[in-house]
Amino acid sequence: MFDCRLGVTLGLPLSEVRAMPYPDYHRYELFYMLEPWGFRNDEYRMARQILAIYQSQGAGKKTKVTDLMRDMEKQVIEQLEEQNQPHPDFSDLSDEEKADIIARVKRDFGVRA
């Protein structure tokens, strides 16, 4: 997942992140350990601000910062499990139908034919 986060941060596709020289990639990993960026860090900062507001109003005495954070990883996993459908069997398709499916997938991923 770090390579995805790095790609979004740098504005690079995964292929370029994965082609990055290892020393550069490793430096980004180390920097991320020192100064994390991305959704999780933003979520933590927002939860701290919400907790400060609650506590300034006399509420949230026993509330922890993590109680106010969304668990996005859990939500994504639950969505994937809900969408879990059996993989289609392409063995009974004609060559023309298979070629059509391949062309649509390539188009969806931006691959030029």
C-alpha positions in Angstrom: 0.0 0.0 0.0 2.9 2.4 0.6 3.7 2.4 -3.2 0.1 3.5 -3.9 0.3 6.3 -1.3 3.7 7.4 -2.7 2.3 7.4 -6.2 -0.7 9.6 -5.2 1.6 12.0 -3.3 4.1 12.3 -6.1 1.5 12.3 -8.9 3.1 9.2 -10.5 1.5 6.0 -11.8 2.3 2.8 -10.0 4.5 1.7 -12.8 6.8 4.7 -12.3 6.9 4.3 -8.5 7.8 0.6 -8.9 10.5 1.5 -11.5 12.0 4.0 -9.0 15.6 3.2 -7.9 15.5 1.4 -4.6 17.6 4.0 -2.7 15.1 6.7 -3.6 12.1 4.5 -2.7 13.7 3.5 0.6 14.4 7.2 1.4 10.7 7.9 0.9 9.8 5.0 3.2 12.1 6.4 5.9 10.7 9.9 5.5 7.2 8.5 5.8 8.1 6.9 9.1 9.3 10.2 10.4 6.6 12.4 8.9 3.6 10.4 7.8 1.2 11.8 5.2 -2.0 10.7 3.7 -5.5 9.7 4.8 -4.6 8.0 8.1 -2.6 11.0 9.3 -5.3 13.5 8.2 -7.9 11.4 10.0 -5.9 11.4 13.2 -5.4 15.2 13.1 -9.1 15.8 12.5 -10.1 13.4 15.4 -7.7 15.3 17.7 -9.4 18.6 16.7 -12.9 17.1 17.3 -11.8 15.7 20.7 -10.5 19.2 21.7 -13.8 20.8 20.8 -15.7 18.1 22.8 -13.5 18.5 25.8 -13.7 22.3 25.7 -17.5 21.9 26.0 -17.2 19.6 29.0 -18.0 16.4 27.1 -15.8 13.6 25.9 -13.9 13.2 29.2 -13.3 9.4 28.6 -13.2 9.6 24.8 -9.9 8.7 23.1 -8.8 10.1 19.8 -9.0 6.7 18.1 -12.7 6.5 19.1 -13.4 9.4 16.7 -11.4 8.0 13.8 -13.1 6.1 10.9 -11.7 2.6 10.2 -11.5 3.0 6.4 -9.5 -0.2 6.0 -12.3 -2.2 7.7 -14.9 -0.5 5.6 -13.1 -1.3 2.4 -12.7 -4.9 3.4 -16.4 -5.2 4.3 -17.4 -3.7 0.9 -15.1 -6.1 -0.9 -16.6 -9.1 1.0 -20.1 -7.8 0.2 -19.3 -7.6 -3.5 -17.6 -11.1 -3.5 -19.1 -12.8 -6.5 -17.9 -15.9 -8.2 -15.4 -15.3 -11.0 -17.0 -15.7 -14.4 -16.1 -18.8 -16.5 -14.8 -17.6 -19.9 -14.2 -21.1 -21.3 -17.6 -21.2 -23.0 -17.1 -17.8 -24.8 -16.2 -17.5 -28.5 -12.8 -16.0 -29.5 -14.7 -12.9 -30.7 -16.4 -12.5 -27.3 -13.1 -12.9 -25.4 -11.4 -10.3 -27.7 -14.2 -7.9 -27.0 -13.8 -8.3 -23.2 -10.1 -7.9 -23.5 -10.5 -4.7 -25.6 -13.0 -3.2 -23.0 -10.6 -4.0 -20.1 -7.7 -2.4 -21.9 -9.8 0.6 -22.7 -10.9 0.9 -19.0 -7.3 0.8 -17.9 -6.2 3.3 -20.5 -4.2 0.8 -22.7 -4.2 1.8 -26.3 -4.7 -1.0 -28.8 
